[in-house]
Each structure stands twice: as structure tokens, then as C-alpha cells.
Amino acid sequence: MEYDVVIIGAGPAGYVAAIRAGQVGLKTAIIEKIYMGGMCLNWGCIPTKALLESAKVFNKVKVAEEFGVDGIEVDKLSFNWEKAKARSNRISRKLSGGVSYLLKKNGVDVISGTAKLGADHTILVDDKIITAKNIIIATGSKPKAMDKSLSNAPIVEMEKLFELELIPENIVVTGNHVSSVEMAQFFKLIGKKVTLIANSDYFMAGLDDYLITTVTKKLKSENIDLILNAYPEKFENGEIHIGGFNIKCDLLVNCNSRKAIFPESEIPLELTERGFIKTSDSFETSIKGVYAIGDVSGKSFVAHVASAQGIHIINFIKGIKGNFDSTTYPINMYTIPEMSQIGMTEQAIKDEGIEYKISEFPLSVNGKAMIEGNTEGFIRMISDKKYGQILGIQIVAANATDMIAEAGAFMNLEATIYDVAKTIHAHPTVSEIYMEAGFEAIDKAIHL
Amino acid sequence: MRYIFNFPDIGEGLEEGTILEWYVVKGQAIKSGQALVNMETDKIVTDIPSPKAGTIVAIYGSVGETIRVGSPLVEIEIEGVSGEEAIAVANEPVKEVIPEEEGAAGVVGTMELAGKSAILPASDEGSSKQKTEEKPVTKVQATPLARAMARDMKIDINTIFGTGPSGRVSKEDVQNFKPSKGSPERIQRTEPITRILSGDSVTYEPLTQIRKAIAKNMLNSKQSTAHMTLFDEVEISVLMGIREKLKPSFAEKNTKLTYLSFIVKATVQALKQYRQLNSQIDIENERMIFNNRYNIGIAVDTPEGLVVPVIKDADQLSILQIAQKITELSDKARDRKLSLDDMKEGTFTLTNYGSIGGIYATPVINYPQAGILGIGRIIVKPVVKDKMIVIGNVLPLSLSVDHRIVDGGEASRFMNLILEYLSDPILMMME
């Protein structure tokens, strides 16, 4: 059977592309090996954030008395891993079911199995051969495997985290980015001893230096040991040996940098230096009519960009042309407090030689933040000096990951500091800090 | 039918104007006579009305741009006109359809207006294409940044093609903006006008528009008329006394009472008796045109050059009103705020070089008028009064007339009457 579009991989890149393809009337099939909704819904974004939320509640309850809630005996509080996992699973299942429903609703054929790319736009799924005018590879990525020298360590892949029955005491997380910090904080919040090993030279690459410093300080204040630019040498007697130190390790959580998951292919696909599928600006691979989107193309590693690429590519196939802006998207970290960044970093702005201005406003003087008991954080807005264009915004706040959406709208609409300042924000809200940063950029913040 | 409206000669002999403000946007329906754009020339600021009714389909030139006379300003889609009719409409002289132009008179002369506008033939192929490309929009959408940039770069945002959702103009669109091929010739004023050729014995400077206009009109006047000038003087001690007496009460009304106000009054009264001086000759049609209105032009020296605002219906104004009008027009002239209306329809002109220091001159007639009266500096000198030599205050006057229209005798009698009025101001008040 010939399809207009066949998508390999039902993660946020693939399934969104499939829904969109169905909507615009393309005969579409999506092939998924295991996880409907991909890593995002099954062992990434959603379940890990659900776990973090449980940990946040666990911590919030501890200060309930301060809010006037009696009867909570802090000493007796404990974190129930099984229940937290169960809650997380329920959310995942519900969302995953939702994806299946939407695919069906939009007339997309869902094929379970492992796809193998053949010649002449053919795809072999187990024993079945299907052909398609357009093939979209959206097979995603997963953390790089741990070094062989650590093969005797109690490694847990994120994919298998939810199969653990117990969380031991001494946790070591490896990784360099947002997810590793989130996991490190999660284990800390539920009362474990945590070490985070950033096993590359680029801890939090892509984030503003100011945010990286904030993260580093935060980890330190929570007594999470952070080891930068070091590589574990071996695991022996329950300890990881690293740079002359021995770290107790009952569980080694793999949040390493990502590596592409390739579909099997009879024709070789050209790769980038970093080992992802090489694509053009319109996401076409070295094979005509074969596209790659999401993590597998290595252009970004966040679900929301993958989904946007999915929509873009279908529009492209359908003849709705447009440029894909891959610069303005939020990078979120669901820690306490949350951290979020959008647009250019100060370093990048400096490198481009743009004259800029930074305006900051702290949460410590924000009414709503005080009400919620979450006064840790700030907004940091970087604008160009000539026109006042918003170039980048960083927020550290309990709900920074939601608040950043406003910055996205501002930047997408090419707003200036004047627009930010004159956008009336409801009082009391944490988002008032936008307005204040706008005023600060023009002249002076009101409440500072 | 697509009608291209070219920037018309607005009657002051200028060759270009700068766009100050657009009143219309692409896609807007307009009526004939409705103001399209506010233009500034070296002399005036004026609205340019639409010659046709229809829909604006293209706008040329952004705010701040200089447009040459004869270059396109807008394209107007006129419904239901095609073929020969279209050509006829296009060739109609603009003058007839611009209400502003009726009886237009320039600063120092008038210019012919020709129907130089063009049509784009209504071809199906062309129009359907145009329709898809130029969807009528009420107002262009643009991001705040794009607006700020366009303002900064002096580009009319409405002329930029937006590539964003619903045609929204973004930063990139502003950066990529290039004036389209059909746009009028743009004169960049970024370079300094003065170019000094170092080492040369002369400095070349391009002519300003106002200088070009003055040159053209002066030459036209001298070549088209038979200039004749007579000189005379008048003792005005009585007038001076009256002026001194009235000055404080005028000052209370924030008005400066100048001799010019009295001279305007005297001139108008004299013109009423010698209508030949308030006329023009129409050789082509072998007739005289006598003006029934007494609109007195006052030549004003401004840093940019000579301009001549007009006191309309001066015969119906009191000395106070004349004085007020002179103050108003002089201020406007110096601030370059005169409108076309302020400068047209003059029937006779006064030029007050005496305020700078001259005594006599041979003023050049403001063609096609019949005469111009030059006013010199008041001189204190001995005069004979009642057979006695006394100190007199003498006002020298120079009257140039078009000898084709005005004979020497009539010119002298006209002059004498003015002298009489100024010598004995009560007389002019009585009539």
C-alpha cells in the first residue's frame, strides 16, 4: 500500500506530524516500536515531571504549618515511591491513550513494529512492505550508554527507572543538562544522598552563564555534590572512583547526553559530525523525500521543538512553505524553583557585537511570590539598546516554565521593552515581574 | 481601470515635494477631492487631493521621501471604466479635478497643469494577478520592532510587504525592503547639499527648489511683461503721529501696527479707483481680466528665499485686521508653514525692501499681475511746508507696472492717490 506520508516513531515529533498530516488530508501511517507518545510521554518529560511534582508536594507539606495548617507531623512524613510512580504512570497512560485517539480520529494508520528503511521509498515493518511518497524519520534519542568501565555499576537507564521497586540511599546521576539536574534534585528532595557528575566539558551548554551559575549555587545550597568536567574511572566496592575521590553509589542514573536512535536502513543516511542524521533547512535527509525531525536530527533535544518541526514538515510536504525559526523556544528546567530561558544568551549577544541592556527584577519583592512562599528567583531581560527589542529572557521562579510562554509571545511578535512595560499585568501575580523588568529596561522599575 | 496619479505641479513652480503624511492606505476607497497625502515643498505644506474616485491599490513613497513632480503617487482602481473612456479619463487635465487648483496662482507666477497621469490598461491577466498579490488591507500589520525600525529608517511601513502571518511586517521584512520598480524617483538627501571642490576658485551648490522657482518666475515676468517703474515720495508726519497714537491700543491686542498696514489700506483704496492696476491681460483671448477682489500679496524675505503670502479681500479689512493678517502671514512664512491657500489668488503685490534699508528699487512684477509697489526706508530730510523748510519724514515709493496694461498717466494718477492717502490718512479712512 502506498502512503503519502509514513512516519517512523511516535514521539512528539512523529505523532504531531502524523496528526497534522491526517488533518491536511494526506494518507498517513505511523510506525511505533514500543511507546505511543515516545520518550516524552513514557519515560521522559511527563513521567519525570510527575515524579518531581510529587517530590515538590512532599517538600511543600513540610512547611504547611507556616501557612496555618496544623496536624502535619513532619517527622512522620515519608515519600512513597510506589504511589508516586503509580500517579506518574496514570498520567502517562492517559496522555498516551490520548495520542492514539487523536491519530485514529485523524485517519492515521498506526502500525506496531520495527521499521526498516528500504530502497525506493519502501519500508519494511516486520514482514510487511509499505511504500510512501514521503518518509519522516522521528526515531528520537536516548542517553549515551555508560562507559564499559562502569558496566559492573548499578546503572539504571531512565527508561527503566520506573521499574525500580526501591530507591536506595546513595544516588549518583551522570549527565550535563537539564534532565540530570532535575533528577539530581528529585532524589535530593525525597531525602537521598546525591552526587551529580557532569561527565562532559559542557555542563548546561546553551544556557546563559548567569543561569548556570544560579544552578550551580542552587545545587551547592542543597548539598548535592556537583563534580564538573570529570569522568568516572571505575566502580568498585559500591563506590565510583573519580578523580581521586570515591563516591558511594547504590544507584547510577544515566542522564547522559543524547545519542540518536537510528532506524535500520538498507541505504546509508548521511550523518552529522556529532552522529545525528544530517538534514537540510527543510529537514530533508541525503535521500530525497526522506526527512528527519526531532532528536534524531540533532537540531534540538526538546519535545516542543520536535513537535513544531513535525507541523512544519507536513506543511512543507503539503506545499505550505515557510521558514522554521529554531532559535526562539524555551528551555525549561522543572526544579525548585523552576528555571527557564528563551532567546539569546548574554554570551551569544556579546559575540554578535550587539549593544544590549540587562534589566532584572527579583521575586523577593513580588507580592504573589510572597503569598505562595516562593520568593526565590528573578527575571532577567536582555534587550537591544537601539530599538529595545527583547533578545532573551531568563526566569527563575516556582512557575517559570509556564511564565516563559509570555516571553515567547513577546519575542515571536518582536516586542520591545516598551511593549513589555505597557502590557498591564494582573495584580497580584508573579508575572508582574515582566512589567517591572520592562520599566527597569526603559528607566526604573516601579517596585524596586 | 488602473489610474496612476502622478504628483501634480501644485502651482508654485516647484519640481518636487516631500511626503509628510499619508492619509490613505492601500485598499482604501476614496472620493474625488479627498486628501491623499500631505506634502511639503520648499515653500509650503499642502494636502494633495485625489483626482478620481476609486480604490487605492498602490502607494508610492514613504513618509520623508522626496517625490518629483510627475512621478507616481498612488494607483487608483476605478471601477467600470475601460477602453477609450479610460484613456480619456487618464488624459483629463488634473487641474479640472483638483478643487484646490481652481484659480491657482503661484508665489511668483503660475504654472500650467497638464494631464500627465497614465493608465494601466485593464487586462484580465494583469488585474487578476494584481488582485491576488495586493489584497486590500485596511492597515498593515507589523511587529513593534518592525514599526520602530521603519520609523527610524524613514520607511512608510504600509509600503512594506509582510511575510508573516496575515502579511505581518517583521524585522526581516524591513531589513529586506527595497523600493519597488514602480516607485517614484527618490532623491536621497543624505549627502550634504554643498559640495566644495577643494582647490577651486568657485564653490558649486545645487539650486534649491525655491531658487529654481524664483529664477523661473522672475525671468518669465521680465520676458512676458513690459516693465515700467516710477518713483515718488511722500511726507508722512501726520501718518506717523496717528501710528504713534494708535500703537499702544494695537499692542494691547497683541498686534504690531506697522506702516505697511496703512500702505496696504492706501493701495487697496487706490486700486478701487484704478482697476487697471488690479487686472491682468489675456492676450491669447484678446481680453482684459479685471479682478473684483483685492488680494494683496506681501513679499516676505525668508532665509530660504522670497515668498509672497496674500492678504485676501484686503478691502474688507480694517487697519487692525490687516495688521493682524500681516503678522500671521509673516510668521507662517518664516516658519515655512504657509499653505498653498495662503499664497494663491493675489491680484497686486507690495514689496517692503525699506525694512532692510533700500530707498528706491525697480520691483519685478508678480506675473501675471499688473503692478507691484515697492516701499523704501523712511528718510528724515528737509522738506518745504507752507513755504518753510522743515524737517520731514519722507517715504520713498517705487511702482512697477506692466506697461501693456497700465499707461504712464494712469500709473502716475494711481501713485498720486496713494501718496495723498498716506500724506493725509484721514482721507483713506473716509472712503
Interface residues (C-beta under 8 A of the other chain):
Chain A: K386 Y387 G388 Q389 L413 E414 A415 T416 Y418 D419
Chain B: T143 P144 L145 A146 A148 M149 D152 S170 K171
